[in-house]
């Protein structure tokens, strides 16, 4: 699977499982995203880092780990 399709799967998962925050952006906890994409995204952290570099998502960490970061919000920027 190519990177752009993995980023699209990530964006779709955030839209499907997230909620709209006070800024009007959709966000989801990393733990939920981890659970919901386990069967579709083999390298979730790699996809998250790629999407973050492309400014498609934002989160407050360099890399996220389960279960330590399960409550960190991943915000969809576009």
C-alpha positions as CSV (number, residue, x, y, z in Angstrom):
1,X,0.0,0.0,0.0
2,X,1.4,3.4,-0.8
3,X,1.8,6.2,1.7
4,X,-1.0,8.5,0.3
5,X,-3.6,5.7,0.6
6,X,-2.5,4.9,4.2
7,X,-2.8,8.6,5.1
8,X,-6.3,8.6,3.6
9,X,-7.2,5.5,5.7
10,X,-5.9,7.4,8.7
11,X,-7.9,10.5,7.9
12,X,-11.1,8.5,7.3
13,X,-10.6,6.7,10.6
14,X,-10.3,10.0,12.5
15,X,-13.5,11.3,10.8
16,X,-15.4,8.1,11.6
17,X,-14.3,7.6,15.2
18,X,-13.5,11.1,16.3
19,X,-15.5,14.0,17.6
20,X,-15.5,17.7,16.7
21,X,-13.6,19.8,19.3
22,X,-14.1,23.4,20.3
23,X,-12.0,24.6,17.3
24,X,-14.3,22.8,14.9
25,X,-11.7,20.2,14.1
26,X,-12.2,16.5,14.4
27,X,-10.0,14.7,16.9
28,X,-9.7,11.2,18.3
29,X,-7.7,9.6,21.2
30,X,-4.7,7.6,20.0
31,X,-5.9,4.6,21.9
32,X,-9.2,4.5,19.9
33,X,-7.3,5.1,16.6
34,X,-4.9,2.3,17.5
35,X,-7.8,-0.1,18.1
36,X,-9.8,0.9,15.1
37,X,-6.9,0.8,12.6
38,X,-5.2,-2.4,13.9
39,X,-6.4,-4.4,11.0
40,X,-5.9,-1.8,8.2
41,X,-2.7,0.1,9.1
42,X,0.3,-2.1,9.9
43,X,2.6,0.8,10.8
44,X,0.2,3.3,12.5
45,X,3.1,5.4,13.9
46,X,4.8,5.7,10.6
47,X,1.6,6.8,8.9
48,X,0.9,9.3,11.8
49,X,4.4,10.8,11.4
50,X,4.0,11.0,7.6
51,X,0.6,12.7,8.0
52,X,2.0,15.1,10.6
53,X,4.9,16.1,8.3
54,X,2.3,16.7,5.6
55,X,0.4,18.9,8.1
56,X,-2.7,16.7,7.7
57,X,-2.8,15.8,11.5
58,X,-1.4,17.2,14.7
59,X,-0.6,15.6,18.1
60,X,1.6,16.6,21.0
61,X,4.5,14.0,20.7
62,X,7.2,12.9,18.4
63,X,5.9,9.3,18.5
64,X,3.0,7.8,20.3
65,X,3.1,4.6,22.4
66,X,0.4,2.3,23.8
67,X,-0.8,2.3,26.5
68,X,1.1,5.4,27.7
69,X,-0.3,7.8,25.1
70,X,-3.7,6.3,24.7
71,X,-5.4,9.5,25.7
72,X,-3.4,11.8,23.4
73,X,-5.6,13.5,20.9
74,X,-4.8,13.2,17.2
75,X,-6.4,16.2,15.4
76,X,-7.3,16.2,11.8
77,X,-6.1,19.5,10.2
78,X,-7.8,19.3,6.8
